[in-house]
Amino acid sequence: MKREEIIEVRDRLAQQLPNPAQIVRGSLLRRTIRHRRGCPKCQAGGGHPVWVLTVTYRGGKTRQFSLRPEQRAQVRQWVRNYQRLKRHLEAICELNHQLLRPAE
């Protein structure tokens, strides 16, 4: 790929980056909470389904954020935005690496 083409592709990717204010790192999971006693639904084996955002930090520490049902769609989109941002940044870095190589 020629230098001009690399720059054009890189700039196109940069324009497609999602809004950085609308990203979140983590995984969206559905869990079932079961109370130990006093809950007929849990005693019957049903439990209570909840959505959580799970984030793993350096050192293996994990944090879970409980989500309200109306937050699920927003968090799902934010996770997708983060993944898209990461993919695009990796592609931009690869193109910049090509620009750093001596011209042939």
Gaussian input, Z-matrix of N, CA and C with variables (Angstrom, degrees):
# hf/3-21g

backbone

0 1
 N
 C     1     B1
 C     2     B2     1     A1
 N     3     B3     2     A2     1     D1
 C     4     B4     3     A3     2     D2
 C     5     B5     4     A4     3     D3
 N     6     B6     5     A5     4     D4
 C     7     B7     6     A6     5     D5
 C     8     B8     7     A7     6     D6
 N     9     B9     8     A8     7     D7
 C    10    B10     9     A9     8     D8
 C    11    B11    10    A10     9     D9
 N    12    B12    11    A11    10    D10
 C    13    B13    12    A12    11    D11
 C    14    B14    13    A13    12    D12
 N    15    B15    14    A14    13    D13
 C    16    B16    15    A15    14    D14
 C    17    B17    16    A16    15    D15
 N    18    B18    17    A17    16    D16
 C    19    B19    18    A18    17    D17
 C    20    B20    19    A19    18    D18
 N    21    B21    20    A20    19    D19
 C    22    B22    21    A21    20    D20
 C    23    B23    22    A22    21    D21
 N    24    B24    23    A23    22    D22
 C    25    B25    24    A24    23    D23
 C    26    B26    25    A25    24    D24
 N    27    B27    26    A26    25    D25
 C    28    B28    27    A27    26    D26
 C    29    B29    28    A28    27    D27
 N    30    B30    29    A29    28    D28
 C    31    B31    30    A30    29    D29
 C    32    B32    31    A31    30    D30
 N    33    B33    32    A32    31    D31
 C    34    B34    33    A33    32    D32
 C    35    B35    34    A34    33    D33
 N    36    B36    35    A35    34    D34
 C    37    B37    36    A36    35    D35
 C    38    B38    37    A37    36    D36
 N    39    B39    38    A38    37    D37
 C    40    B40    39    A39    38    D38
 C    41    B41    40    A40    39    D39
 N    42    B42    41    A41    40    D40
 C    43    B43    42    A42    41    D41
 C    44    B44    43    A43    42    D42
 N    45    B45    44    A44    43    D43
 C    46    B46    45    A45    44    D44
 C    47    B47    46    A46    45    D45
 N    48    B48    47    A47    46    D46
 C    49    B49    48    A48    47    D47
 C    50    B50    49    A49    48    D48
 N    51    B51    50    A50    49    D49
 C    52    B52    51    A51    50    D50
 C    53    B53    52    A52    51    D51
 N    54    B54    53    A53    52    D52
 C    55    B55    54    A54    53    D53
 C    56    B56    55    A55    54    D54
 N    57    B57    56    A56    55    D55
 C    58    B58    57    A57    56    D56
 C    59    B59    58    A58    57    D57
 N    60    B60    59    A59    58    D58
 C    61    B61    60    A60    59    D59
 C    62    B62    61    A61    60    D60
 N    63    B63    62    A62    61    D61
 C    64    B64    63    A63    62    D62
 C    65    B65    64    A64    63    D63
 N    66    B66    65    A65    64    D64
 C    67    B67    66    A66    65    D65
 C    68    B68    67    A67    66    D66
 N    69    B69    68    A68    67    D67
 C    70    B70    69    A69    68    D68
 C    71    B71    70    A70    69    D69
 N    72    B72    71    A71    70    D70
 C    73    B73    72    A72    71    D71
 C    74    B74    73    A73    72    D72
 N    75    B75    74    A74    73    D73
 C    76    B76    75    A75    74    D74
 C    77    B77    76    A76    75    D75
 N    78    B78    77    A77    76    D76
 C    79    B79    78    A78    77    D77
 C    80    B80    79    A79    78    D78
 N    81    B81    80    A80    79    D79
 C    82    B82    81    A81    80    D80
 C    83    B83    82    A82    81    D81
 N    84    B84    83    A83    82    D82
 C    85    B85    84    A84    83    D83
 C    86    B86    85    A85    84    D84
 N    87    B87    86    A86    85    D85
 C    88    B88    87    A87    86    D86
 C    89    B89    88    A88    87    D87
 N    90    B90    89    A89    88    D88
 C    91    B91    90    A90    89    D89
 C    92    B92    91    A91    90    D90
 N    93    B93    92    A92    91    D91
 C    94    B94    93    A93    92    D92
 C    95    B95    94    A94    93    D93
 N    96    B96    95    A95    94    D94
 C    97    B97    96    A96    95    D95
 C    98    B98    97    A97    96    D96
 N    99    B99    98    A98    97    D97
 C   100   B100    99    A99    98    D98
 C   101   B101   100   A100    99    D99
 N   102   B102   101   A101   100   D100
 C   103   B103   102   A102   101   D101
 C   104   B104   103   A103   102   D102
 N   105   B105   104   A104   103   D103
 C   106   B106   105   A105   104   D104
 C   107   B107   106   A106   105   D105
 N   108   B108   107   A107   106   D106
 C   109   B109   108   A108   107   D107
 C   110   B110   109   A109   108   D108
 N   111   B111   110   A110   109   D109
 C   112   B112   111   A111   110   D110
 C   113   B113   112   A112   111   D111
 N   114   B114   113   A113   112   D112
 C   115   B115   114   A114   113   D113
 C   116   B116   115   A115   114   D114
 N   117   B117   116   A116   115   D115
 C   118   B118   117   A117   116   D116
 C   119   B119   118   A118   117   D117
 N   120   B120   119   A119   118   D118
 C   121   B121   120   A120   119   D119
 C   122   B122   121   A121   120   D120
 N   123   B123   122   A122   121   D121
 C   124   B124   123   A123   122   D122
 C   125   B125   124   A124   123   D123
 N   126   B126   125   A125   124   D124
 C   127   B127   126   A126   125   D125
 C   128   B128   127   A127   126   D126
 N   129   B129   128   A128   127   D127
 C   130   B130   129   A129   128   D128
 C   131   B131   130   A130   129   D129
 N   132   B132   131   A131   130   D130
 C   133   B133   132   A132   131   D131
 C   134   B134   133   A133   132   D132
 N   135   B135   134   A134   133   D133
 C   136   B136   135   A135   134   D134
 C   137   B137   136   A136   135   D135
 N   138   B138   137   A137   136   D136
 C   139   B139   138   A138   137   D137
 C   140   B140   139   A139   138   D138
 N   141   B141   140   A140   139   D139
 C   142   B142   141   A141   140   D140
 C   143   B143   142   A142   141   D141
 N   144   B144   143   A143   142   D142
 C   145   B145   144   A144   143   D143
 C   146   B146   145   A145   144   D144
 N   147   B147   146   A146   145   D145
 C   148   B148   147   A147   146   D146
 C   149   B149   148   A148   147   D147
 N   150   B150   149   A149   148   D148
 C   151   B151   150   A150   149   D149
 C   152   B152   151   A151   150   D150
 N   153   B153   152   A152   151   D151
 C   154   B154   153   A153   152   D152
 C   155   B155   154   A154   153   D153
 N   156   B156   155   A155   154   D154
 C   157   B157   156   A156   155   D155
 C   158   B158   157   A157   156   D156
 N   159   B159   158   A158   157   D157
 C   160   B160   159   A159   158   D158
 C   161   B161   160   A160   159   D159
 N   162   B162   161   A161   160   D160
 C   163   B163   162   A162   161   D161
 C   164   B164   163   A163   162   D162
 N   165   B165   164   A164   163   D163
 C   166   B166   165   A165   164   D164
 C   167   B167   166   A166   165   D165
 N   168   B168   167   A167   166   D166
 C   169   B169   168   A168   167   D167
 C   170   B170   169   A169   168   D168
 N   171   B171   170   A170   169   D169
 C   172   B172   171   A171   170   D170
 C   173   B173   172   A172   171   D171
 N   174   B174   173   A173   172   D172
 C   175   B175   174   A174   173   D173
 C   176   B176   175   A175   174   D174
 N   177   B177   176   A176   175   D175
 C   178   B178   177   A177   176   D176
 C   179   B179   178   A178   177   D177
 N   180   B180   179   A179   178   D178
 C   181   B181   180   A180   179   D179
 C   182   B182   181   A181   180   D180
 N   183   B183   182   A182   181   D181
 C   184   B184   183   A183   182   D182
 C   185   B185   184   A184   183   D183
 N   186   B186   185   A185   184   D184
 C   187   B187   186   A186   185   D185
 C   188   B188   187   A187   186   D186
 N   189   B189   188   A188   187   D187
 C   190   B190   189   A189   188   D188
 C   191   B191   190   A190   189   D189
 N   192   B192   191   A191   190   D190
 C   193   B193   192   A192   191   D191
 C   194   B194   193   A193   192   D192
 N   195   B195   194   A194   193   D193
 C   196   B196   195   A195   194   D194
 C   197   B197   196   A196   195   D195
 N   198   B198   197   A197   196   D196
 C   199   B199   198   A198   197   D197
 C   200   B200   199   A199   198   D198
 N   201   B201   200   A200   199   D199
 C   202   B202   201   A201   200   D200
 C   203   B203   202   A202   201   D201
 N   204   B204   203   A203   202   D202
 C   205   B205   204   A204   203   D203
 C   206   B206   205   A205   204   D204
 N   207   B207   206   A206   205   D205
 C   208   B208   207   A207   206   D206
 C   209   B209   208   A208   207   D207
 N   210   B210   209   A209   208   D208
 C   211   B211   210   A210   209   D209
 C   212   B212   211   A211   210   D210
 N   213   B213   212   A212   211   D211
 C   214   B214   213   A213   212   D212
 C   215   B215   214   A214   213   D213
 N   216   B216   215   A215   214   D214
 C   217   B217   216   A216   215   D215
 C   218   B218   217   A217   216   D216
 N   219   B219   218   A218   217   D217
 C   220   B220   219   A219   218   D218
 C   221   B221   220   A220   219   D219
 N   222   B222   221   A221   220   D220
 C   223   B223   222   A222   221   D221
 C   224   B224   223   A223   222   D222
 N   225   B225   224   A224   223   D223
 C   226   B226   225   A225   224   D224
 C   227   B227   226   A226   225   D225
 N   228   B228   227   A227   226   D226
 C   229   B229   228   A228   227   D227
 C   230   B230   229   A229   228   D228
 N   231   B231   230   A230   229   D229
 C   232   B232   231   A231   230   D230
 C   233   B233   232   A232   231   D231
 N   234   B234   233   A233   232   D232
 C   235   B235   234   A234   233   D233
 C   236   B236   235   A235   234   D234
 N   237   B237   236   A236   235   D235
 C   238   B238   237   A237   236   D236
 C   239   B239   238   A238   237   D237
 N   240   B240   239   A239   238   D238
 C   241   B241   240   A240   239   D239
 C   242   B242   241   A241   240   D240
 N   243   B243   242   A242   241   D241
 C   244   B244   243   A243   242   D242
 C   245   B245   244   A244   243   D243
 N   246   B246   245   A245   244   D244
 C   247   B247   246   A246   245   D245
 C   248   B248   247   A247   246   D246
 N   249   B249   248   A248   247   D247
 C   250   B250   249   A249   248   D248
 C   251   B251   250   A250   249   D249
 N   252   B252   251   A251   250   D250
 C   253   B253   252   A252   251   D251
 C   254   B254   253   A253   252   D252
 N   255   B255   254   A254   253   D253
 C   256   B256   255   A255   254   D254
 C   257   B257   256   A256   255   D255
 N   258   B258   257   A257   256   D256
 C   259   B259   258   A258   257   D257
 C   260   B260   259   A259   258   D258
 N   261   B261   260   A260   259   D259
 C   262   B262   261   A261   260   D260
 C   263   B263   262   A262   261   D261
 N   264   B264   263   A263   262   D262
 C   265   B265   264   A264   263   D263
 C   266   B266   265   A265   264   D264
 N   267   B267   266   A266   265   D265
 C   268   B268   267   A267   266   D266
 C   269   B269   268   A268   267   D267
 N   270   B270   269   A269   268   D268
 C   271   B271   270   A270   269   D269
 C   272   B272   271   A271   270   D270
 N   273   B273   272   A272   271   D271
 C   274   B274   273   A273   272   D272
 C   275   B275   274   A274   273   D273
 N   276   B276   275   A275   274   D274
 C   277   B277   276   A276   275   D275
 C   278   B278   277   A277   276   D276
 N   279   B279   278   A278   277   D277
 C   280   B280   279   A279   278   D278
 C   281   B281   280   A280   279   D279
 N   282   B282   281   A281   280   D280
 C   283   B283   282   A282   281   D281
 C   284   B284   283   A283   282   D282
 N   285   B285   284   A284   283   D283
 C   286   B286   285   A285   284   D284
 C   287   B287   286   A286   285   D285
 N   288   B288   287   A287   286   D286
 C   289   B289   288   A288   287   D287
 C   290   B290   289   A289   288   D288
 N   291   B291   290   A290   289   D289
 C   292   B292   291   A291   290   D290
 C   293   B293   292   A292   291   D291
 N   294   B294   293   A293   292   D292
 C   295   B295   294   A294   293   D293
 C   296   B296   295   A295   294   D294
 N   297   B297   296   A296   295   D295
 C   298   B298   297   A297   296   D296
 C   299   B299   298   A298   297   D297
 N   300   B300   299   A299   298   D298
 C   301   B301   300   A300   299   D299
 C   302   B302   301   A301   300   D300
 N   303   B303   302   A302   301   D301
 C   304   B304   303   A303   302   D302
 C   305   B305   304   A304   303   D303
 N   306   B306   305   A305   304   D304
 C   307   B307   306   A306   305   D305
 C   308   B308   307   A307   306   D306
 N   309   B309   308   A308   307   D307
 C   310   B310   309   A309   308   D308
 C   311   B311   310   A310   309   D309

   B1=1.4444
   B2=1.5311
   B3=1.3100
   B4=1.4575
   B5=1.5258
   B6=1.3216
   B7=1.4655
   B8=1.5354
   B9=1.3207
   B10=1.4666
   B11=1.5343
   B12=1.3264
   B13=1.4654
   B14=1.5236
   B15=1.3186
   B16=1.4694
   B17=1.5244
   B18=1.3130
   B19=1.4668
   B20=1.5281
   B21=1.3254
   B22=1.4629
   B23=1.5276
   B24=1.3208
   B25=1.4705
   B26=1.5265
   B27=1.3294
   B28=1.4617
   B29=1.5280
   B30=1.3272
   B31=1.4628
   B32=1.5361
   B33=1.3245
   B34=1.4622
   B35=1.5288
   B36=1.3369
   B37=1.4678
   B38=1.5308
   B39=1.3180
   B40=1.4659
   B41=1.5368
   B42=1.3265
   B43=1.4597
   B44=1.5262
   B45=1.3299
   B46=1.4581
   B47=1.5275
   B48=1.3340
   B49=1.4613
   B50=1.5213
   B51=1.3449
   B52=1.4617
   B53=1.5290
   B54=1.2988
   B55=1.4579
   B56=1.5350
   B57=1.3365
   B58=1.4638
   B59=1.5258
   B60=1.3238
   B61=1.4584
   B62=1.5324
   B63=1.3389
   B64=1.4576
   B65=1.5195
   B66=1.3339
   B67=1.4634
   B68=1.5232
   B69=1.3086
   B70=1.4585
   B71=1.5323
   B72=1.3308
   B73=1.4566
   B74=1.5192
   B75=1.3178
   B76=1.4616
   B77=1.5132
   B78=1.3248
   B79=1.4557
   B80=1.5178
   B81=1.2990
   B82=1.4601
   B83=1.5277
   B84=1.3270
   B85=1.4596
   B86=1.5203
   B87=1.3227
   B88=1.4617
   B89=1.5223
   B90=1.3096
   B91=1.4579
   B92=1.5167
   B93=1.3333
   B94=1.4539
   B95=1.5179
   B96=1.3161
   B97=1.4669
   B98=1.5205
   B99=1.3259
   B100=1.4635
   B101=1.5288
   B102=1.3291
   B103=1.4553
   B104=1.5321
   B105=1.2950
   B106=1.4704
   B107=1.5251
   B108=1.3174
   B109=1.4641
   B110=1.5298
   B111=1.3052
   B112=1.4594
   B113=1.5176
   B114=1.3043
   B115=1.4605
   B116=1.5308
   B117=1.3290
   B118=1.4624
   B119=1.5316
   B120=1.3192
   B121=1.4707
   B122=1.5267
   B123=1.3335
   B124=1.4669
   B125=1.5254
   B126=1.3346
   B127=1.4620
   B128=1.5138
   B129=1.3403
   B130=1.4638
   B131=1.5255
   B132=1.3591
   B133=1.4668
   B134=1.5158
   B135=1.3278
   B136=1.4585
   B137=1.5116
   B138=1.3100
   B139=1.4571
   B140=1.5217
   B141=1.3336
   B142=1.4584
   B143=1.5267
   B144=1.3405
   B145=1.4740
   B146=1.5312
   B147=1.3150
   B148=1.4642
   B149=1.5229
   B150=1.3253
   B151=1.4568
   B152=1.5177
   B153=1.3355
   B154=1.4603
   B155=1.5251
   B156=1.3164
   B157=1.4559
   B158=1.5164
   B159=1.3320
   B160=1.4557
   B161=1.5198
   B162=1.3352
   B163=1.4570
   B164=1.5227
   B165=1.3339
   B166=1.4565
   B167=1.5116
   B168=1.3222
   B169=1.4523
   B170=1.5191
   B171=1.3231
   B172=1.4598
   B173=1.5270
   B174=1.3094
   B175=1.4550
   B176=1.5181
   B177=1.3281
   B178=1.4556
   B179=1.5237
   B180=1.3181
   B181=1.4576
   B182=1.5242
   B183=1.3218
   B184=1.4619
   B185=1.5185
   B186=1.3053
   B187=1.4609
   B188=1.5149
   B189=1.3156
   B190=1.4566
   B191=1.5226
   B192=1.3188
   B193=1.4575
   B194=1.5237
   B195=1.3165
   B196=1.4622
   B197=1.5226
   B198=1.3156
   B199=1.4601
   B200=1.5228
   B201=1.3121
   B202=1.4577
   B203=1.5350
   B204=1.3067
   B205=1.4786
   B206=1.5258
   B207=1.3368
   B208=1.4699
   B209=1.5309
   B210=1.3223
   B211=1.4697
   B212=1.5307
   B213=1.3067
   B214=1.4612
   B215=1.5283
   B216=1.3096
   B217=1.4730
   B218=1.5249
   B219=1.3197
   B220=1.4669
   B221=1.5316
   B222=1.3241
   B223=1.4658
   B224=1.5273
   B225=1.3201
   B226=1.4776
   B227=1.5309
   B228=1.3312
   B229=1.4642
   B230=1.5229
   B231=1.3237
   B232=1.4623
   B233=1.5279
   B234=1.3250
   B235=1.4749
   B236=1.5272
   B237=1.3289
   B238=1.4720
   B239=1.5276
   B240=1.3286
   B241=1.4658
   B242=1.5218
   B243=1.3200
   B244=1.4693
   B245=1.5298
   B246=1.3237
   B247=1.4649
   B248=1.5233
   B249=1.3281
   B250=1.4690
   B251=1.5288
   B252=1.3286
   B253=1.4589
   B254=1.5247
   B255=1.3072
   B256=1.4685
   B257=1.5346
   B258=1.3342
   B259=1.4804
   B260=1.5222
   B261=1.3351
   B262=1.4634
   B263=1.5300
   B264=1.3215
   B265=1.4686
   B266=1.5274
   B267=1.3197
   B268=1.4714
   B269=1.5320
   B270=1.3308
   B271=1.4644
   B272=1.5290
   B273=1.3281
   B274=1.4692
   B275=1.5271
   B276=1.3138
   B277=1.4723
   B278=1.5268
   B279=1.3303
   B280=1.4709
   B281=1.5261
   B282=1.3228
   B283=1.4630
   B284=1.5233
   B285=1.3368
   B286=1.4612
   B287=1.5306
   B288=1.3295
   B289=1.4671
   B290=1.5259
   B291=1.3287
   B292=1.4647
   B293=1.5183
   B294=1.3241
   B295=1.4655
   B296=1.5227
   B297=1.3116
   B298=1.4715
   B299=1.5235
   B300=1.3225
   B301=1.4596
   B302=1.5276
   B303=1.3221
   B304=1.4682
   B305=1.5201
   B306=1.3177
   B307=1.4794
   B308=1.5165
   B309=1.3153
   B310=1.4734
   B311=1.4930
   A1=108.37
   A2=115.66
   A3=120.90
   A4=110.51
   A5=114.43
   A6=121.03
   A7=111.55
   A8=117.39
   A9=121.39
   A10=110.76
   A11=116.20
   A12=120.66
   A13=110.68
   A14=116.22
   A15=120.74
   A16=109.86
   A17=116.66
   A18=121.36
   A19=110.69
   A20=116.28
   A21=120.81
   A22=111.19
   A23=116.94
   A24=121.21
   A25=109.99
   A26=116.67
   A27=121.52
   A28=110.63
   A29=116.74
   A30=120.41
   A31=111.29
   A32=116.30
   A33=120.14
   A34=110.51
   A35=115.87
   A36=119.57
   A37=111.01
   A38=117.05
   A39=121.07
   A40=110.89
   A41=117.29
   A42=120.80
   A43=112.12
   A44=116.88
   A45=121.58
   A46=113.28
   A47=117.47
   A48=120.06
   A49=110.14
   A50=116.87
   A51=119.22
   A52=111.23
   A53=115.66
   A54=122.01
   A55=108.74
   A56=118.67
   A57=120.39
   A58=113.67
   A59=118.01
   A60=120.62
   A61=111.46
   A62=116.79
   A63=120.58
   A64=110.87
   A65=116.03
   A66=120.71
   A67=109.15
   A68=114.88
   A69=121.22
   A70=107.37
   A71=115.20
   A72=120.90
   A73=107.99
   A74=116.59
   A75=120.44
   A76=110.87
   A77=114.05
   A78=121.86
   A79=109.37
   A80=115.60
   A81=121.69
   A82=107.69
   A83=115.94
   A84=121.13
   A85=111.46
   A86=114.80
   A87=120.29
   A88=107.30
   A89=116.05
   A90=121.58
   A91=108.94
   A92=115.16
   A93=120.76
   A94=108.17
   A95=115.52
   A96=120.97
   A97=107.84
   A98=114.84
   A99=120.29
   A100=108.96
   A101=115.97
   A102=120.89
   A103=109.30
   A104=116.52
   A105=120.70
   A106=112.00
   A107=116.24
   A108=117.42
   A109=110.50
   A110=113.94
   A111=119.93
   A112=115.79
   A113=118.52
   A114=119.92
   A115=108.78
   A116=117.56
   A117=120.04
   A118=113.31
   A119=116.25
   A120=119.38
   A121=110.53
   A122=116.50
   A123=120.47
   A124=111.18
   A125=117.33
   A126=120.66
   A127=110.98
   A128=117.27
   A129=121.09
   A130=111.05
   A131=117.09
   A132=120.36
   A133=114.47
   A134=117.20
   A135=119.78
   A136=114.60
   A137=116.09
   A138=119.94
   A139=111.58
   A140=114.49
   A141=121.67
   A142=109.15
   A143=118.76
   A144=119.97
   A145=111.09
   A146=116.25
   A147=122.29
   A148=108.58
   A149=116.17
   A150=122.56
   A151=108.29
   A152=116.39
   A153=121.09
   A154=109.54
   A155=114.91
   A156=121.97
   A157=105.78
   A158=116.73
   A159=121.96
   A160=108.51
   A161=115.77
   A162=121.88
   A163=108.10
   A164=116.53
   A165=121.57
   A166=108.91
   A167=115.21
   A168=122.10
   A169=110.67
   A170=115.51
   A171=121.58
   A172=108.81
   A173=114.95
   A174=119.62
   A175=112.73
   A176=116.75
   A177=120.94
   A178=114.84
   A179=118.04
   A180=119.87
   A181=109.42
   A182=115.16
   A183=121.30
   A184=108.93
   A185=114.93
   A186=120.71
   A187=108.19
   A188=116.74
   A189=121.58
   A190=109.64
   A191=114.75
   A192=121.82
   A193=108.16
   A194=117.34
   A195=120.76
   A196=108.61
   A197=115.43
   A198=120.60
   A199=110.60
   A200=115.29
   A201=120.12
   A202=107.35
   A203=118.06
   A204=120.38
   A205=113.36
   A206=117.50
   A207=119.82
   A208=112.39
   A209=118.49
   A210=121.98
   A211=112.74
   A212=116.85
   A213=121.17
   A214=113.41
   A215=118.26
   A216=121.25
   A217=110.61
   A218=116.90
   A219=120.56
   A220=110.70
   A221=117.14
   A222=120.61
   A223=110.24
   A224=117.04
   A225=119.97
   A226=110.15
   A227=117.45
   A228=120.75
   A229=110.79
   A230=117.58
   A231=121.11
   A232=111.62
   A233=117.63
   A234=121.16
   A235=109.27
   A236=117.15
   A237=120.72
   A238=110.92
   A239=116.60
   A240=120.56
   A241=110.85
   A242=116.57
   A243=120.29
   A244=110.31
   A245=116.86
   A246=120.82
   A247=110.53
   A248=116.75
   A249=120.74
   A250=110.75
   A251=116.89
   A252=121.59
   A253=110.40
   A254=116.81
   A255=121.44
   A256=110.98
   A257=117.08
   A258=121.02
   A259=110.96
   A260=116.01
   A261=119.57
   A262=111.41
   A263=117.21
   A264=119.51
   A265=111.45
   A266=117.19
   A267=120.57
   A268=110.44
   A269=116.45
   A270=120.34
   A271=110.91
   A272=116.50
   A273=120.46
   A274=110.17
   A275=117.35
   A276=120.98
   A277=110.96
   A278=116.77
   A279=120.14
   A280=110.50
   A281=116.93
   A282=120.25
   A283=110.97
   A284=117.27
   A285=120.43
   A286=111.28
   A287=116.73
   A288=119.89
   A289=110.15
   A290=116.02
   A291=119.66
   A292=110.97
   A293=117.27
   A294=120.46
   A295=111.89
   A296=117.33
   A297=121.84
   A298=112.32
   A299=116.78
   A300=120.25
   A301=109.62
   A302=115.91
   A303=118.36
   A304=111.19
   A305=115.90
   A306=121.19
   A307=109.61
   A308=115.53
   A309=120.06
   A310=111.56
   D1=137.50
   D2=179.90
   D3=-75.99
   D4=158.70
   D5=-177.71
   D6=-55.06
   D7=-43.81
   D8=-178.63
   D9=-64.34
   D10=-38.86
   D11=178.55
   D12=-65.80
   D13=-41.86
   D14=179.33
   D15=-60.08
   D16=-46.38
   D17=-179.48
   D18=-63.15
   D19=-40.72
   D20=179.65
   D21=-63.84
   D22=-45.96
   D23=179.27
   D24=-63.94
   D25=-43.79
   D26=179.82
   D27=-60.18
   D28=-45.04
   D29=-178.96
   D30=-66.18
   D31=-36.88
   D32=177.27
   D33=-63.60
   D34=-43.48
   D35=177.75
   D36=-62.66
   D37=-41.59
   D38=-179.18
   D39=-62.52
   D40=-35.24
   D41=179.45
   D42=-70.87
   D43=-21.83
   D44=-178.01
   D45=-90.55
   D46=0.17
   D47=-178.96
   D48=-63.37
   D49=138.57
   D50=178.04
   D51=-71.05
   D52=162.86
   D53=178.04
   D54=-61.61
   D55=119.78
   D56=-177.36
   D57=-64.58
   D58=-16.05
   D59=176.77
   D60=-78.01
   D61=-9.73
   D62=-177.44
   D63=-119.99
   D64=50.20
   D65=176.40
   D66=-131.76
   D67=153.75
   D68=173.58
   D69=-151.12
   D70=137.76
   D71=178.86
   D72=-92.14
   D73=138.58
   D74=177.29
   D75=144.30
   D76=-172.38
   D77=179.12
   D78=-125.46
   D79=136.96
   D80=178.23
   D81=-91.93
   D82=120.90
   D83=-176.70
   D84=-127.12
   D85=149.82
   D86=173.04
   D87=-103.88
   D88=125.81
   D89=-179.59
   D90=-122.54
   D91=163.52
   D92=175.05
   D93=-119.51
   D94=123.96
   D95=178.32
   D96=-97.64
   D97=134.16
   D98=178.16
   D99=-123.81
   D100=124.56
   D101=177.40
   D102=-78.12
   D103=149.22
   D104=-177.37
   D105=-73.23
   D106=-39.86
   D107=-178.86
   D108=-153.59
   D109=157.35
   D110=175.38
   D111=85.59
   D112=-0.14
   D113=-179.55
   D114=-116.47
   D115=112.48
   D116=-178.21
   D117=-61.41
   D118=-35.76
   D119=-179.69
   D120=-64.61
   D121=-41.99
   D122=179.75
   D123=-70.86
   D124=-38.14
   D125=178.81
   D126=-64.67
   D127=-28.96
   D128=178.29
   D129=-80.16
   D130=-6.11
   D131=177.08
   D132=97.06
   D133=1.82
   D134=-177.08
   D135=-78.48
   D136=-51.52
   D137=-176.49
   D138=75.54
   D139=-177.45
   D140=-177.50
   D141=-121.63
   D142=113.18
   D143=179.25
   D144=-72.46
   D145=135.24
   D146=177.36
   D147=-137.43
   D148=157.15
   D149=175.36
   D150=-106.16
   D151=136.81
   D152=178.60
   D153=-133.21
   D154=149.79
   D155=170.55
   D156=-101.27
   D157=120.44
   D158=-178.89
   D159=-106.96
   D160=128.07
   D161=-179.39
   D162=-126.02
   D163=129.26
   D164=177.63
   D165=-103.76
   D166=132.44
   D167=-179.03
   D168=-108.30
   D169=168.10
   D170=177.51
   D171=-54.67
   D172=140.86
   D173=-179.05
   D174=89.43
   D175=3.82
   D176=177.05
   D177=82.42
   D178=7.07
   D179=179.00
   D180=-75.81
   D181=138.03
   D182=-178.42
   D183=-121.55
   D184=140.35
   D185=177.03
   D186=-126.92
   D187=138.01
   D188=179.00
   D189=-119.10
   D190=134.12
   D191=178.12
   D192=-111.51
   D193=117.82
   D194=176.58
   D195=-72.28
   D196=138.59
   D197=-176.94
   D198=-116.27
   D199=144.71
   D200=171.28
   D201=-76.53
   D202=152.13
   D203=-177.67
   D204=-53.66
   D205=-37.00
   D206=-178.01
   D207=-73.47
   D208=-12.71
   D209=178.55
   D210=-85.96
   D211=-17.68
   D212=-172.73
   D213=-56.04
   D214=-47.92
   D215=-178.22
   D216=-63.35
   D217=-41.89
   D218=179.94
   D219=-64.40
   D220=-45.95
   D221=-179.26
   D222=-65.62
   D223=-39.61
   D224=177.46
   D225=-58.89
   D226=-43.25
   D227=179.22
   D228=-66.79
   D229=-40.40
   D230=179.05
   D231=-63.76
   D232=-38.35
   D233=176.59
   D234=-65.02
   D235=-43.88
   D236=176.89
   D237=-60.71
   D238=-41.65
   D239=178.33
   D240=-61.42
   D241=-41.35
   D242=178.61
   D243=-62.00
   D244=-45.90
   D245=-179.25
   D246=-63.75
   D247=-40.49
   D248=178.09
   D249=-65.78
   D250=-43.18
   D251=177.77
   D252=-59.11
   D253=-45.13
   D254=-179.47
   D255=-62.71
   D256=-45.50
   D257=178.69
   D258=-60.65
   D259=-46.20
   D260=-178.31
   D261=-65.97
   D262=-40.63
   D263=178.55
   D264=-63.12
   D265=-39.75
   D266=177.14
   D267=-62.51
   D268=-42.59
   D269=179.46
   D270=-65.23
   D271=-41.08
   D272=178.30
   D273=-63.31
   D274=-41.97
   D275=178.26
   D276=-60.81
   D277=-42.50
   D278=178.86
   D279=-61.99
   D280=-42.07
   D281=178.13
   D282=-64.85
   D283=-40.11
   D284=177.35
   D285=-64.80
   D286=-34.31
   D287=175.37
   D288=-61.17
   D289=-40.65
   D290=178.56
   D291=-64.95
   D292=-35.49
   D293=178.58
   D294=-68.30
   D295=-26.54
   D296=-179.33
   D297=-77.57
   D298=-20.37
   D299=-179.98
   D300=-68.97
   D301=147.97
   D302=177.55
   D303=-62.87
   D304=145.68
   D305=178.89
   D306=-65.47
   D307=138.91
   D308=-178.57
   D309=-94.83

